[in-house]
């Protein structure tokens, strides 16, 4: 899968999960993602995806996760967490992601 933000393209390696397969079935998508906590962009999807949440303990820049069953989250900073997510995938290289996403809301295309 390819993620495009502000004319920068990133390759996403999809996880072997039901959530990832269901998300891939929705593509192509362009989503307006909002800022949260200075480390992630998120958007509530129009539909619910299958979820099997677990606590990864550590989030890495470039992780693409599902919070609950309909909140897509793209992390651009690494940190430790106590929250649970269903894995969608991970950018194969996240260099420059924070700068590409900028501050505030941003339009992100998944194809």
The first five atom37 places (N, CA, C, CB, O) and aatype in JSON, in Angstrom:
{
  "aatype": [20, 20, 20, 20, 20, 20, 20, 20, 20, 20, 20, 20, 20, 20, 20, 20, 20, 20, 20, 20, 20, 20, 20, 20, 20, 20, 20, 20, 20, 20, 20, 20, 20, 20, 20, 20, 20, 20, 20, 20, 20, 20, 20, 20, 20, 20, 20, 20, 20, 20, 20, 20, 20, 20, 20, 20, 20, 20, 20, 20, 20, 20, 20, 20, 20, 20, 20, 20, 20, 20, 20, 20, 20, 20, 20, 20, 20, 20, 20, 20, 20, 20, 20, 20, 20, 20, 20, 20, 20, 20, 20, 20, 20, 20, 20, 20, 20, 20, 20, 20, 20, 20, 20, 20, 20, 20, 20, 20, 20, 20, 20],
  "atom_mask": [
    [1, 1, 1, 1, 1],
    [1, 1, 1, 1, 1],
    [1, 1, 1, 1, 1],
    [1, 1, 1, 1, 1],
    [1, 1, 1, 1, 1],
    [1, 1, 1, 1, 1],
    [1, 1, 1, 1, 1],
    [1, 1, 1, 1, 1],
    [1, 1, 1, 1, 1],
    [1, 1, 1, 1, 1],
    [1, 1, 1, 1, 1],
    [1, 1, 1, 1, 1],
    [1, 1, 1, 1, 1],
    [1, 1, 1, 1, 1],
    [1, 1, 1, 1, 1],
    [1, 1, 1, 1, 1],
    [1, 1, 1, 1, 1],
    [1, 1, 1, 1, 1],
    [1, 1, 1, 1, 1],
    [1, 1, 1, 1, 1],
    [1, 1, 1, 1, 1],
    [1, 1, 1, 1, 1],
    [1, 1, 1, 1, 1],
    [1, 1, 1, 1, 1],
    [1, 1, 1, 1, 1],
    [1, 1, 1, 1, 1],
    [1, 1, 1, 1, 1],
    [1, 1, 1, 1, 1],
    [1, 1, 1, 1, 1],
    [1, 1, 1, 1, 1],
    [1, 1, 1, 1, 1],
    [1, 1, 1, 1, 1],
    [1, 1, 1, 1, 1],
    [1, 1, 1, 1, 1],
    [1, 1, 1, 1, 1],
    [1, 1, 1, 1, 1],
    [1, 1, 1, 1, 1],
    [1, 1, 1, 1, 1],
    [1, 1, 1, 1, 1],
    [1, 1, 1, 1, 1],
    [1, 1, 1, 1, 1],
    [1, 1, 1, 1, 1],
    [1, 1, 1, 1, 1],
    [1, 1, 1, 1, 1],
    [1, 1, 1, 1, 1],
    [1, 1, 1, 1, 1],
    [1, 1, 1, 1, 1],
    [1, 1, 1, 1, 1],
    [1, 1, 1, 1, 1],
    [1, 1, 1, 1, 1],
    [1, 1, 1, 1, 1],
    [1, 1, 1, 1, 1],
    [1, 1, 1, 1, 1],
    [1, 1, 1, 1, 1],
    [1, 1, 1, 1, 1],
    [1, 1, 1, 1, 1],
    [1, 1, 1, 1, 1],
    [1, 1, 1, 1, 1],
    [1, 1, 1, 1, 1],
    [1, 1, 1, 1, 1],
    [1, 1, 1, 1, 1],
    [1, 1, 1, 1, 1],
    [1, 1, 1, 1, 1],
    [1, 1, 1, 1, 1],
    [1, 1, 1, 1, 1],
    [1, 1, 1, 1, 1],
    [1, 1, 1, 1, 1],
    [1, 1, 1, 1, 1],
    [1, 1, 1, 1, 1],
    [1, 1, 1, 1, 1],
    [1, 1, 1, 1, 1],
    [1, 1, 1, 1, 1],
    [1, 1, 1, 1, 1],
    [1, 1, 1, 1, 1],
    [1, 1, 1, 1, 1],
    [1, 1, 1, 1, 1],
    [1, 1, 1, 1, 1],
    [1, 1, 1, 1, 1],
    [1, 1, 1, 1, 1],
    [1, 1, 1, 1, 1],
    [1, 1, 1, 1, 1],
    [1, 1, 1, 1, 1],
    [1, 1, 1, 1, 1],
    [1, 1, 1, 1, 1],
    [1, 1, 1, 1, 1],
    [1, 1, 1, 1, 1],
    [1, 1, 1, 1, 1],
    [1, 1, 1, 1, 1],
    [1, 1, 1, 1, 1],
    [1, 1, 1, 1, 1],
    [1, 1, 1, 1, 1],
    [1, 1, 1, 1, 1],
    [1, 1, 1, 1, 1],
    [1, 1, 1, 1, 1],
    [1, 1, 1, 1, 1],
    [1, 1, 1, 1, 1],
    [1, 1, 1, 1, 1],
    [1, 1, 1, 1, 1],
    [1, 1, 1, 1, 1],
    [1, 1, 1, 1, 1],
    [1, 1, 1, 1, 1],
    [1, 1, 1, 1, 1],
    [1, 1, 1, 1, 1],
    [1, 1, 1, 1, 1],
    [1, 1, 1, 1, 1],
    [1, 1, 1, 1, 1],
    [1, 1, 1, 1, 1],
    [1, 1, 1, 1, 1],
    [1, 1, 1, 1, 1],
    [1, 1, 1, 1, 1],
    [1, 1, 1, 1, 1]
  ],
  "atom_positions": [
    [[0.85, -1.16, 0.0], [0.0, 0.0, 0.0], [0.9, 1.23, 0.0], [-0.97, -0.01, 1.22], [2.01, 1.21, 0.54]],
    [[0.42, 2.31, -0.62], [1.15, 3.56, -0.65], [0.35, 4.64, 0.07], [1.45, 3.99, -2.12], [-0.86, 4.78, -0.14]],
    [[1.03, 5.38, 0.93], [0.45, 6.5, 1.66], [1.09, 7.76, 1.07], [0.7, 6.38, 3.23], [2.31, 7.85, 0.96]],
    [[0.26, 8.73, 0.69], [0.77, 9.98, 0.15], [0.28, 11.13, 1.01], [0.33, 10.17, -1.33], [-0.91, 11.25, 1.32]],
    [[1.23, 11.99, 1.4], [0.9, 13.18, 2.18], [1.8, 14.31, 1.71], [1.07, 12.93, 3.73], [3.02, 14.17, 1.69]],
    [[1.19, 15.43, 1.33], [1.94, 16.6, 0.86], [2.98, 16.23, -0.2], [2.62, 17.3, 2.03], [4.15, 16.62, -0.11]],
    [[2.54, 15.46, -1.19], [3.37, 15.03, -2.32], [4.52, 14.1, -1.96], [3.92, 16.24, -3.0], [5.39, 13.85, -2.79]],
    [[4.54, 13.59, -0.74], [5.55, 12.61, -0.34], [4.89, 11.25, -0.26], [6.2, 12.99, 1.02], [3.81, 11.1, 0.32]],
    [[5.53, 10.26, -0.84], [4.99, 8.9, -0.86], [5.76, 8.02, 0.1], [5.03, 8.32, -2.29], [6.99, 8.07, 0.18]],
    [[5.01, 7.19, 0.83], [5.58, 6.23, 1.77], [4.97, 4.87, 1.48], [5.31, 6.66, 3.25], [3.78, 4.76, 1.19]],
    [[5.79, 3.84, 1.55], [5.3, 2.47, 1.39], [4.86, 1.95, 2.75], [6.39, 1.55, 0.77], [5.57, 2.1, 3.74]],
    [[3.67, 1.34, 2.78], [3.15, 0.75, 4.01], [3.13, -0.76, 3.84], [1.72, 1.3, 4.35], [2.53, -1.28, 2.9]],
    [[3.78, -1.45, 4.75], [3.72, -2.91, 4.8], [2.51, -3.28, 5.64], [5.05, -3.54, 5.38], [2.49, -3.02, 6.85]],
    [[1.5, -3.88, 5.02], [0.29, -4.24, 5.75], [0.56, -5.42, 6.68], [-0.85, -4.58, 4.78], [1.33, -6.32, 6.35]],
    [[-0.08, -5.39, 7.83], [0.01, -6.49, 8.79], [-0.88, -7.64, 8.33], [-0.39, -6.01, 10.2], [-1.78, -7.45, 7.52]],
    [[-0.62, -8.8, 8.85], [-1.43, -9.98, 8.56], [-2.55, -10.06, 9.6], [-0.56, -11.29, 8.58], [-2.58, -10.95, 10.45]],
    [[-3.49, -9.1, 9.5], [-4.61, -9.03, 10.45], [-5.91, -8.81, 9.68], [-4.4, -7.9, 11.49], [-5.91, -8.33, 8.55]],
    [[-7.01, -9.18, 10.31], [-8.32, -8.93, 9.71], [-8.56, -7.43, 9.52], [-9.45, -9.54, 10.58], [-9.15, -7.01, 8.53]],
    [[-8.09, -6.63, 10.48], [-8.25, -5.17, 10.38], [-7.52, -4.64, 9.16], [-7.73, -4.48, 11.67], [-8.06, -3.79, 8.44]],
    [[-6.31, -5.11, 8.91], [-5.53, -4.65, 7.75], [-6.2, -5.06, 6.44], [-4.09, -5.23, 7.8], [-6.28, -4.26, 5.51]],
    [[-6.68, -6.28, 6.38], [-7.36, -6.74, 5.16], [-8.63, -5.93, 4.91], [-7.71, -8.24, 5.25], [-8.91, -5.56, 3.77]],
    [[-9.39, -5.66, 5.95], [-10.63, -4.87, 5.8], [-10.31, -3.44, 5.39], [-11.44, -4.88, 7.12], [-11.03, -2.85, 4.58]],
    [[-9.24, -2.87, 5.94], [-8.85, -1.52, 5.55], [-8.43, -1.49, 4.08], [-7.7, -1.01, 6.44], [-8.82, -0.59, 3.34]],
    [[-7.65, -2.47, 3.67], [-7.21, -2.55, 2.26], [-8.4, -2.64, 1.31], [-6.28, -3.76, 2.06], [-8.34, -2.12, 0.2]],
    [[-9.47, -3.29, 1.73], [-10.67, -3.4, 0.9], [-11.35, -2.05, 0.67], [-11.65, -4.38, 1.54], [-12.13, -1.9, -0.27]],
    [[-11.07, -1.06, 1.52], [-11.67, 0.27, 1.39], [-10.92, 1.17, 0.41], [-11.73, 0.94, 2.76], [-11.44, 2.22, 0.01]],
    [[-9.72, 0.78, 0.03], [-8.86, 1.63, -0.8], [-9.34, 1.75, -2.22], [-7.46, 1.1, -0.79], [-9.99, 0.83, -2.73]],
    [[-9.06, 2.84, -2.88], [-8.3, 4.0, -2.42], [-9.15, 4.92, -1.55], [-7.74, 4.77, -3.62], [-10.37, 5.01, -1.72]],
    [[-8.48, 5.61, -0.63], [-9.14, 6.54, 0.28], [-8.29, 7.79, 0.44], [-9.39, 5.88, 1.66], [-7.06, 7.71, 0.52]],
    [[-8.94, 8.94, 0.49], [-8.28, 10.17, 0.91], [-9.01, 10.63, 2.16], [-8.29, 11.27, -0.23], [-10.23, 10.84, 2.15]],
    [[-8.25, 10.8, 3.24], [-8.84, 11.1, 4.54], [-8.21, 12.36, 5.12], [-8.66, 9.93, 5.5], [-7.0, 12.57, 5.02]],
    [[-9.04, 13.19, 5.73], [-8.55, 14.36, 6.46], [-8.3, 13.93, 7.89], [-9.56, 15.56, 6.39], [-9.24, 13.66, 8.64]],
    [[-7.03, 13.88, 8.27], [-6.64, 13.39, 9.59], [-6.32, 14.57, 10.5], [-5.43, 12.44, 9.49], [-5.68, 15.53, 10.09]],
    [[-6.76, 14.47, 11.75], [-6.56, 15.52, 12.75], [-5.37, 15.19, 13.64], [-7.82, 15.71, 13.6], [-4.97, 14.03, 13.77]],
    [[-4.81, 16.23, 14.24], [-3.67, 16.12, 15.15], [-4.13, 15.7, 16.55], [-2.92, 17.45, 15.22], [-5.2, 16.09, 17.0]],
    [[-3.29, 14.9, 17.23], [-3.57, 14.54, 18.61], [-2.25, 14.29, 19.33], [-4.48, 13.29, 18.69], [-1.39, 13.55, 18.84]],
    [[-2.08, 14.9, 20.48], [-0.99, 14.63, 21.41], [0.42, 14.94, 20.89], [-1.03, 13.23, 21.81], [1.39, 14.57, 21.55]],
    [[0.56, 15.58, 19.77], [1.89, 15.89, 19.26], [2.67, 14.68, 18.8], [2.66, 16.6, 20.29], [3.89, 14.73, 18.66]],
    [[1.94, 13.54, 18.56], [2.63, 12.33, 18.1], [1.84, 11.5, 17.1], [2.97, 11.48, 19.28], [2.31, 10.47, 16.63]],
    [[0.64, 11.95, 16.77], [-0.21, 11.14, 15.89], [-1.22, 11.98, 15.13], [-0.93, 10.07, 16.69], [-1.56, 13.1, 15.52]],
    [[-1.69, 11.4, 14.01], [-2.82, 11.93, 13.26], [-3.89, 10.84, 13.3], [-2.43, 12.32, 11.77], [-3.57, 9.65, 13.26]],
    [[-5.14, 11.26, 13.38], [-6.22, 10.27, 13.47], [-7.44, 10.72, 12.67], [-6.62, 10.04, 14.94], [-7.61, 11.9, 12.37]],
    [[-8.28, 9.73, 12.33], [-9.55, 10.01, 11.68], [-10.51, 8.88, 12.02], [-9.37, 10.15, 10.14], [-10.12, 7.72, 12.09]],
    [[-11.77, 9.24, 12.23], [-12.8, 8.21, 12.42], [-13.32, 7.81, 11.05], [-13.97, 8.72, 13.33], [-13.78, 8.64, 10.28]],
    [[-13.23, 6.52, 10.77], [-13.69, 5.98, 9.49], [-15.21, 5.93, 9.46], [-13.1, 4.58, 9.24], [-15.85, 5.91, 10.51]],
    [[-15.78, 5.9, 8.28], [-17.23, 5.83, 8.12], [-17.8, 4.46, 8.42], [-17.62, 6.22, 6.74], [-19.02, 4.3, 8.49]],
    [[-16.95, 3.46, 8.6], [-17.41, 2.11, 8.9], [-16.5, 1.49, 9.95], [-17.45, 1.22, 7.62], [-15.39, 1.96, 10.19]],
    [[-16.99, 0.45, 10.57], [-16.23, -0.27, 11.59], [-15.46, -1.4, 10.94], [-17.16, -0.8, 12.72], [-15.97, -2.06, 10.04]],
    [[-14.25, -1.63, 11.4], [-13.41, -2.71, 10.91], [-13.28, -3.78, 11.99], [-12.01, -2.19, 10.48], [-13.46, -3.48, 13.17]],
    [[-12.97, -5.01, 11.6], [-12.74, -6.03, 12.63], [-11.53, -5.63, 13.47], [-12.52, -7.44, 11.98], [-10.54, -5.13, 12.94]],
    [[-11.62, -5.84, 14.75], [-10.5, -5.45, 15.61], [-10.12, -6.6, 16.54], [-10.86, -4.19, 16.43], [-10.96, -7.4, 16.95]],
    [[-8.86, -6.64, 16.85], [-8.32, -7.58, 17.84], [-7.22, -6.83, 18.58], [-7.78, -8.92, 17.16], [-6.03, -7.1, 18.4]],
    [[-7.64, -5.89, 19.43], [-6.68, -5.0, 20.06], [-5.75, -5.7, 21.04], [-7.4, -3.9, 20.77], [-6.12, -6.65, 21.73]],
    [[-4.53, -5.2, 21.06], [-3.55, -5.62, 22.06], [-2.69, -4.4, 22.39], [-2.67, -6.83, 21.55], [-2.63, -3.45, 21.61]],
    [[-2.03, -4.43, 23.52], [-1.16, -3.33, 23.92], [0.25, -3.62, 23.45], [-1.19, -3.11, 25.46], [0.89, -4.55, 23.95]],
    [[0.74, -2.84, 22.48], [2.08, -3.09, 21.96], [3.19, -2.63, 22.91], [2.24, -2.4, 20.63], [4.36, -2.96, 22.67]],
    [[2.88, -1.92, 23.95], [3.78, -1.27, 24.91], [4.64, -0.17, 24.29], [4.68, -2.3, 25.55], [4.91, 0.84, 24.93]],
    [[5.07, -0.35, 23.05], [5.85, 0.69, 22.37], [5.25, 0.96, 21.0], [7.34, 0.27, 22.24], [4.94, 0.04, 20.24]],
    [[5.08, 2.23, 20.71], [4.63, 2.7, 19.4], [5.86, 3.23, 18.68], [3.5, 3.8, 19.52], [6.71, 3.87, 19.29]],
    [[5.95, 2.97, 17.38], [7.08, 3.44, 16.59], [6.58, 4.41, 15.52], [7.84, 2.25, 15.95], [5.49, 4.23, 14.98]],
    [[7.37, 5.41, 15.23], [7.03, 6.34, 14.15], [6.78, 5.52, 12.89], [8.17, 7.39, 13.93], [7.59, 4.68, 12.51]],
    [[5.64, 5.78, 12.24], [5.27, 5.05, 11.04], [4.26, 3.94, 11.28], [6.49, 4.47, 10.42], [3.79, 3.32, 10.33]],
    [[3.92, 3.67, 12.55], [2.89, 2.66, 12.84], [1.53, 3.18, 12.4], [2.87, 2.3, 14.36], [1.18, 4.33, 12.64]],
    [[0.77, 2.32, 11.75], [-0.61, 2.61, 11.33], [-1.49, 1.63, 12.09], [-0.8, 2.49, 9.75], [-1.4, 0.42, 11.88]],
    [[-2.34, 2.15, 12.97], [-3.11, 1.32, 13.88], [-4.59, 1.68, 13.85], [-2.57, 1.45, 15.3], [-4.99, 2.74, 13.35]],
    [[-5.38, 0.78, 14.39], [-6.81, 1.01, 14.57], [-7.08, 1.08, 16.06], [-7.66, -0.12, 13.89], [-6.77, 0.13, 16.79]],
    [[-7.65, 2.18, 16.51], [-8.06, 2.33, 17.91], [-9.55, 2.09, 17.96], [-7.68, 3.75, 18.48], [-10.31, 2.74, 17.23]],
    [[-10.0, 1.17, 18.8], [-11.4, 0.78, 18.77], [-11.64, 0.02, 17.48], [-12.36, 2.01, 18.89], [-10.81, -0.8, 17.08]],
    [[-12.77, 0.29, 16.84], [-13.05, -0.42, 15.58], [-13.19, 0.52, 14.39], [-14.32, -1.23, 15.73], [-13.45, 0.08, 13.27]],
    [[-13.02, 1.85, 14.64], [-13.19, 2.76, 13.5], [-12.3, 4.0, 13.54], [-14.61, 3.2, 13.43], [-12.52, 4.94, 12.77]],
    [[-11.31, 4.03, 14.4], [-10.42, 5.19, 14.48], [-9.04, 4.8, 13.95], [-10.32, 5.72, 15.95], [-8.3, 4.05, 14.59]],
    [[-8.71, 5.31, 12.77], [-7.43, 5.05, 12.14], [-6.41, 6.04, 12.68], [-7.54, 5.14, 10.58], [-6.65, 7.24, 12.7]],
    [[-5.25, 5.53, 13.12], [-4.22, 6.36, 13.73], [-2.89, 6.13, 13.03], [-4.11, 6.07, 15.24], [-2.45, 4.99, 12.86]],
    [[-2.26, 7.23, 12.63], [-0.92, 7.19, 12.04], [0.01, 7.9, 13.01], [-0.89, 7.86, 10.62], [-0.14, 9.1, 13.26]],
    [[0.98, 7.17, 13.55], [1.91, 7.73, 14.51], [3.16, 8.26, 13.81], [2.3, 6.69, 15.57], [3.7, 7.6, 12.92]],
    [[3.6, 9.44, 14.22], [4.81, 10.01, 13.64], [5.92, 10.2, 14.67], [4.5, 11.33, 12.98], [6.98, 10.73, 14.34]],
    [[5.68, 9.8, 15.9], [6.68, 9.82, 16.96], [6.65, 8.48, 17.68], [6.42, 10.99, 17.96], [5.59, 7.86, 17.8]],
    [[7.79, 8.03, 18.16], [7.87, 6.79, 18.94], [7.69, 7.12, 20.42], [9.23, 6.06, 18.69], [8.15, 8.16, 20.89]],
    [[7.02, 6.22, 21.15], [6.8, 6.41, 22.58], [6.27, 5.11, 23.18], [5.81, 7.6, 22.85], [5.93, 4.18, 22.45]],
    [[6.2, 5.07, 24.5], [5.61, 3.92, 25.19], [4.14, 4.2, 25.45], [6.36, 3.62, 26.54], [3.75, 5.35, 25.66]],
    [[3.32, 3.15, 25.43], [1.88, 3.32, 25.59], [1.28, 2.23, 26.48], [1.19, 3.31, 24.23], [1.85, 1.15, 26.62]],
    [[0.13, 2.54, 27.06], [-0.67, 1.56, 27.78], [-1.98, 1.29, 27.05], [-0.94, 2.05, 29.22], [-2.8, 0.49, 27.5]],
    [[-2.18, 1.96, 25.9], [-3.4, 1.79, 25.12], [-3.3, 0.55, 24.23], [-3.68, 3.04, 24.27], [-2.2, 0.07, 23.93]],
    [[-4.45, 0.05, 23.82], [-4.51, -1.13, 22.95], [-4.98, -0.74, 21.56], [-5.43, -2.21, 23.55], [-5.86, 0.11, 21.4]],
    [[-4.38, -1.37, 20.56], [-4.68, -1.09, 19.15], [-4.71, -2.39, 18.36], [-3.63, -0.12, 18.55], [-4.16, -3.41, 18.79]],
    [[-5.35, -2.33, 17.21], [-5.27, -3.41, 16.22], [-4.31, -2.93, 15.14], [-6.7, -3.79, 15.62], [-4.46, -1.82, 14.63]],
    [[-3.34, -3.75, 14.8], [-2.32, -3.34, 13.83], [-2.89, -3.36, 12.42], [-1.08, -4.26, 13.93], [-3.52, -4.33, 12.0]],
    [[-2.66, -2.26, 11.68], [-3.0, -2.17, 10.26], [-1.72, -2.38, 9.45], [-3.67, -0.8, 9.92], [-1.7, -3.15, 8.49]],
    [[-0.66, -1.69, 9.83], [0.61, -1.83, 9.12], [1.64, -0.87, 9.66], [0.41, -1.6, 7.64], [1.47, -0.27, 10.72]],
    [[2.73, -0.74, 8.88], [3.83, 0.12, 9.29], [4.55, 0.64, 8.05], [4.8, -0.64, 10.22], [4.77, -0.11, 7.1]],
    [[4.9, 1.9, 8.08], [5.69, 2.45, 6.99], [7.05, 1.75, 6.96], [5.86, 4.0, 7.14], [7.66, 1.54, 8.01]],
    [[7.51, 1.39, 5.77], [8.8, 0.72, 5.68], [9.94, 1.68, 5.97], [8.97, 0.1, 4.29], [11.02, 1.25, 6.38]],
    [[9.72, 2.96, 5.77], [10.7, 4.0, 6.11], [9.92, 5.26, 6.48], [11.69, 4.28, 4.9], [9.18, 5.8, 5.67]],
    [[10.08, 5.72, 7.72], [9.29, 6.84, 8.21], [10.07, 8.15, 8.27], [8.76, 6.52, 9.58], [9.6, 9.12, 8.86]],
    [[11.25, 8.2, 7.66], [12.04, 9.42, 7.68], [11.26, 10.57, 7.04], [13.38, 9.2, 6.95], [10.7, 10.42, 5.95]],
    [[11.23, 11.7, 7.72], [10.56, 12.88, 7.21], [9.05, 12.88, 7.37], [10.89, 13.04, 5.78], [8.38, 13.8, 6.9]],
    [[8.5, 11.86, 8.02], [7.05, 11.76, 8.16], [6.49, 12.92, 8.98], [6.66, 10.44, 8.81], [5.48, 13.51, 8.61]],
    [[7.13, 13.24, 10.09], [6.65, 14.33, 10.94], [6.56, 15.63, 10.15], [7.57, 14.51, 12.17], [5.56, 16.35, 10.25]],
    [[7.58, 15.93, 9.37], [7.6, 17.16, 8.59], [6.54, 17.12, 7.48], [9.0, 17.38, 7.99], [5.89, 18.13, 7.22]],
    [[6.38, 15.98, 6.85], [5.38, 15.85, 5.78], [3.96, 16.04, 6.33], [5.5, 14.49, 5.09], [3.12, 16.64, 5.66]],
    [[3.7, 15.54, 7.52], [2.36, 15.65, 8.12], [2.09, 17.06, 8.63], [2.21, 14.65, 9.25], [0.94, 17.5, 8.65]],
    [[3.13, 17.76, 9.05], [2.96, 19.12, 9.53], [2.16, 19.19, 10.82], [2.3, 19.96, 8.48], [1.98, 18.18, 11.51]],
    [[1.68, 20.38, 11.13], [0.88, 20.58, 12.33], [-0.58, 20.72, 11.92], [1.36, 21.83, 13.13], [-0.88, 21.14, 10.8]],
    [[-1.46, 20.38, 12.8], [-2.89, 20.5, 12.51], [-3.38, 19.38, 11.61], [-3.19, 21.83, 11.87], [-2.75, 18.33, 11.5]],
    [[-4.51, 19.62, 10.97], [-5.13, 18.61, 10.1], [-4.37, 18.5, 8.79], [-6.61, 18.96, 9.84], [-3.73, 19.46, 8.34]],
    [[-4.44, 17.3, 8.17], [-3.74, 17.06, 6.92], [-4.51, 16.03, 6.11], [-2.29, 16.58, 7.18], [-5.14, 15.14, 6.67]],
    [[-4.46, 16.16, 4.8], [-5.09, 15.21, 3.9], [-4.08, 14.11, 3.57], [-5.6, 15.91, 2.6], [-2.97, 14.38, 3.13]],
    [[-4.49, 12.85, 3.78], [-3.62, 11.7, 3.54], [-4.36, 10.74, 2.59], [-3.24, 10.97, 4.89], [-5.53, 10.42, 2.79]],
    [[-3.66, 10.3, 1.55], [-4.23, 9.36, 0.59], [-3.6, 7.98, 0.79], [-4.02, 9.85, -0.87], [-2.39, 7.85, 0.93]],
    [[-4.46, 6.96, 0.81], [-4.04, 5.57, 0.93], [-4.5, 4.87, -0.35], [-4.65, 4.88, 2.24], [-5.67, 4.94, -0.72]],
    [[-3.56, 4.2, -1.02], [-3.93, 3.45, -2.24], [-3.07, 2.2, -2.38], [-3.78, 4.32, -3.49], [-3.24, 1.45, -3.34]]
  ]
}
